[in-house]
Each structure stands twice: as structure tokens, then as C-alpha cells.
Amino acid sequence: MSQVLSDAALDQLFRTARTHNQLGGEVSDETLHRLYDLAKWGPTSANMSPLRLVFVKSAQAKAKLGPALDEGNHAKTMAAPVTVIVAYDLAFYEKLPYLFPHTDAKSWFDSKPEPALETIALRNGSLQGAYVLLAARALGLDTGPMSGFDNALVDATFFAGTRIKSNFLINLGHGDAAQLFPRSPRLSFDEAAQIL
């Protein structure tokens, strides 16, 4: 981990990467496997890995997702090659004997109340969702992350009978930079950070 990434790589991941509202092209199943196989390596608390993904790609799956989308997100999501439902599993601790085998980490969580599990799973699942965005960009995909949907309807449609809950959506594909708005500003270091 001693080498700094090239400026081109840093641009692709952060500085010139943008959120796209209009995505087209093709995204292969192989690319989706590669995306997950990169994102899964990002750290989580006790390696709990609560992230669960649904890659909505087929016309039938898009038709199931459509009714849950807010009006402003419907057309662009239906047109995107893939929409990822980024979700988290409240029963993440069931996998801990495999994921964190050197101690009994399952016992840390299996008797916690639901609100505590929700906080832990949402925090770590959101972290993993950010890894999904970066993995997609690293593989040359443009992304369109968004909220603006009915979480309860998505959960009932895609996760019925489980303890999995949706967090946010990401449209994946290839964007047209000419369709982008000018880049919005970001806070400076002094506005957002301090060194003590």
C-alpha cells in the first residue's frame, strides 16, 4: 500500500467522476461479478459485511422496481442498463462464524434489540454501498446513486420473508458528459475538517 495511485486513476474515482442522470450502453453480468468481487474487500466492523445487492437488469425486474420509484427517478432508472438495489441484512451476524472465525462475534449481536442492529447494519451497509460506487467507477462504469423511492415497497417486492432492507439505488451504465450540469462545489478542508 505504499504507492500513490496515478492522477488518472484518482480522477476516475473521485475528481472528475460525476453522477449521471442518463445512462445507456451495456453492462455485462461478468462486469457485475467483477464489481462485487472488488467491493467486497472494503472494510466493515468485525468484517460483518451486511451488504446485500440486487442487480435489476431484466425487463421483468425493472417492471417490479418501477412502481416504487418517485416520478423524478422513474424514466432514468427504466432507461439505465442496470439498477442496483443497495441493501443491508439485519441478520448479518448469522454469517459471522464464517466471516470473523477467530472469536465468537455472533454472540455480540444475536441478542441485540432491532434498533441497535438497524444502526449497525445501516452504517456498515452504507459504507459498503460506497465501495460499490468506487468499484463501478474503477471498472469504467458511470453511476447514478439516488434515494427517491419507496423503501417499504422495494422491501416487500424484493426482500419479502427476509430481514433485508433497502438503503439506496445506483443506476449503472455509460453516461454522456455533454448531458451533465456544471460541477457543483464542495466544502474546503477548513470548512469541513480539522487537524488536532
PECORKA-V209254 format. One record per residue. N is the residue number from 1. RES is the residue in three letters. PSI is psi in whole degrees, 0 to 359 (NA if undefined). OMEGA is omega as a letter, one per 40 degrees, with the letter a starting at -180 (NA if undefined). D_LAST is the distance of its C-alpha to the last C-alpha in whole Angstrom. Layout:
N & RES & PSI & OMEGA & D_LAST
N & RES & PSI & OMEGA & D_LAST
//
This chain:
1 & MET & 27 & a & 25
2 & SER & 350 & a & 25
3 & GLN & 133 & i & 26
4 & VAL & 137 & i & 25
5 & LEU & 156 & i & 27
6 & SER & 159 & i & 29
7 & ASP & 324 & i & 28
8 & ALA & 319 & i & 31
9 & ALA & 317 & i & 30
10 & LEU & 323 & i & 27
11 & ASP & 313 & a & 29
12 & GLN & 323 & a & 31
13 & LEU & 323 & a & 28
14 & PHE & 296 & a & 26
15 & ARG & 321 & i & 26
16 & THR & 357 & i & 30
17 & ALA & 142 & a & 31
18 & ARG & 159 & i & 32
19 & THR & 124 & a & 33
20 & HIS & 136 & i & 37
21 & ASN & 342 & i & 39
22 & GLN & 111 & a & 42
23 & LEU & 138 & i & 43
24 & GLY & 203 & i & 46
25 & GLY & 198 & a & 47
26 & GLU & 146 & i & 47
27 & VAL & 113 & a & 45
28 & SER & 158 & i & 47
29 & ASP & 325 & i & 46
30 & GLU & 319 & i & 45
31 & THR & 321 & i & 42
32 & LEU & 322 & i & 41
33 & HIS & 316 & i & 42
34 & ARG & 320 & i & 39
35 & LEU & 309 & i & 37
36 & TYR & 319 & a & 37
37 & ASP & 341 & i & 37
38 & LEU & 310 & a & 34
39 & ALA & 327 & a & 32
40 & LYS & 341 & a & 32
41 & TRP & 350 & i & 30
42 & GLY & 147 & a & 27
43 & PRO & 148 & i & 25
44 & THR & 164 & i & 26
45 & SER & 128 & i & 25
46 & ALA & 29 & a & 28
47 & ASN & 32 & a & 29
48 & MET & 333 & i & 31
49 & SER & 61 & a & 32
50 & PRO & 355 & a & 33
51 & LEU & 133 & i & 33
52 & ARG & 134 & a & 37
53 & LEU & 142 & i & 38
54 & VAL & 119 & i & 42
55 & PHE & 104 & a & 42
56 & VAL & 108 & a & 45
57 & LYS & 319 & a & 47
58 & SER & 160 & i & 51
59 & ALA & 322 & i & 53
60 & GLN & 317 & i & 53
61 & ALA & 320 & i & 50
62 & LYS & 321 & i & 49
63 & ALA & 327 & i & 52
64 & LYS & 324 & a & 50
65 & LEU & 326 & a & 47
66 & GLY & 311 & a & 48
67 & PRO & 342 & a & 49
68 & ALA & 351 & a & 45
69 & LEU & 140 & i & 44
70 & ASP & 156 & a & 43
71 & GLU & 319 & a & 45
72 & GLY & 345 & a & 43
73 & ASN & 353 & a & 42
74 & HIS & 304 & a & 45
75 & ALA & 315 & a & 47
76 & LYS & 329 & i & 44
77 & THR & 321 & i & 44
78 & MET & 331 & a & 47
79 & ALA & 338 & a & 47
80 & ALA & 143 & i & 44
81 & PRO & 322 & a & 46
82 & VAL & 141 & i & 43
83 & THR & 129 & i & 41
84 & VAL & 124 & i & 39
85 & ILE & 111 & i & 39
86 & VAL & 117 & a & 35
87 & ALA & 173 & i & 36
88 & TYR & 149 & a & 34
89 & ASP & 118 & i & 36
90 & LEU & 343 & i & 36
91 & ALA & 27 & a & 38
92 & PHE & 328 & a & 36
93 & TYR & 341 & i & 36
94 & GLU & 335 & a & 39
95 & LYS & 354 & a & 38
96 & LEU & 327 & i & 36
97 & PRO & 330 & i & 39
98 & TYR & 315 & a & 39
99 & LEU & 333 & a & 35
100 & PHE & 66 & a & 34
101 & PRO & 349 & a & 37
102 & HIS & 359 & i & 35
103 & THR & 169 & a & 35
104 & ASP & 68 & a & 36
105 & ALA & 334 & i & 33
106 & LYS & 321 & a & 36
107 & SER & 342 & i & 36
108 & TRP & 336 & a & 33
109 & PHE & 335 & a & 34
110 & ASP & 347 & i & 38
111 & SER & 8 & i & 38
112 & LYS & 146 & i & 35
113 & PRO & 156 & a & 36
114 & GLU & 316 & a & 36
115 & PRO & 323 & i & 33
116 & ALA & 318 & i & 31
117 & LEU & 321 & i & 32
118 & GLU & 313 & a & 32
119 & THR & 313 & a & 28
120 & ILE & 313 & a & 28
121 & ALA & 320 & i & 30
122 & LEU & 316 & a & 29
123 & ARG & 308 & a & 25
124 & ASN & 326 & i & 26
125 & GLY & 324 & i & 29
126 & SER & 318 & i & 27
127 & LEU & 314 & i & 25
128 & GLN & 328 & i & 28
129 & GLY & 324 & i & 30
130 & ALA & 323 & i & 27
131 & TYR & 324 & i & 28
132 & VAL & 315 & i & 31
133 & LEU & 313 & a & 31
134 & LEU & 322 & i & 29
135 & ALA & 319 & i & 32
136 & ALA & 314 & i & 34
137 & ARG & 320 & i & 33
138 & ALA & 331 & a & 33
139 & LEU & 9 & i & 37
140 & GLY & 14 & i & 37
141 & LEU & 150 & i & 38
142 & ASP & 154 & a & 37
143 & THR & 154 & i & 35
144 & GLY & 79 & i & 35
145 & PRO & 148 & a & 33
146 & MET & 155 & i & 34
147 & SER & 219 & i & 35
148 & GLY & 48 & i & 38
149 & PHE & 166 & a & 40
150 & ASP & 100 & a & 42
151 & ASN & 318 & a & 40
152 & ALA & 321 & i & 42
153 & LEU & 319 & i & 45
154 & VAL & 316 & a & 43
155 & ASP & 318 & i & 43
156 & ALA & 326 & a & 46
157 & THR & 317 & a & 48
158 & PHE & 340 & a & 46
159 & PHE & 24 & a & 44
160 & ALA & 138 & i & 47
161 & GLY & 8 & i & 48
162 & THR & 180 & i & 44
163 & ARG & 25 & i & 41
164 & ILE & 137 & i & 39
165 & LYS & 140 & i & 38
166 & SER & 149 & i & 37
167 & ASN & 296 & i & 34
168 & PHE & 175 & a & 34
169 & LEU & 152 & i & 36
170 & ILE & 120 & i & 36
171 & ASN & 138 & i & 39
172 & LEU & 146 & i & 39
173 & GLY & 212 & i & 41
174 & HIS & 122 & a & 42
175 & GLY & 171 & i & 41
176 & ASP & 112 & a & 42
177 & ALA & 334 & i & 40
178 & ALA & 341 & a & 42
179 & GLN & 358 & a & 42
180 & LEU & 147 & i & 38
181 & PHE & 161 & i & 37
182 & PRO & 150 & a & 35
183 & ARG & 130 & i & 31
184 & SER & 151 & a & 29
185 & PRO & 167 & i & 26
186 & ARG & 159 & i & 22
187 & LEU & 146 & i & 19
188 & SER & 167 & i & 17
189 & PHE & 313 & a & 13
190 & ASP & 334 & i & 12
191 & GLU & 332 & a & 15
192 & ALA & 349 & a & 13
193 & ALA & 163 & i & 10
194 & GLN & 154 & i & 6
195 & ILE & 121 & a & 4
196 & LEU & NA & NA & 0
//
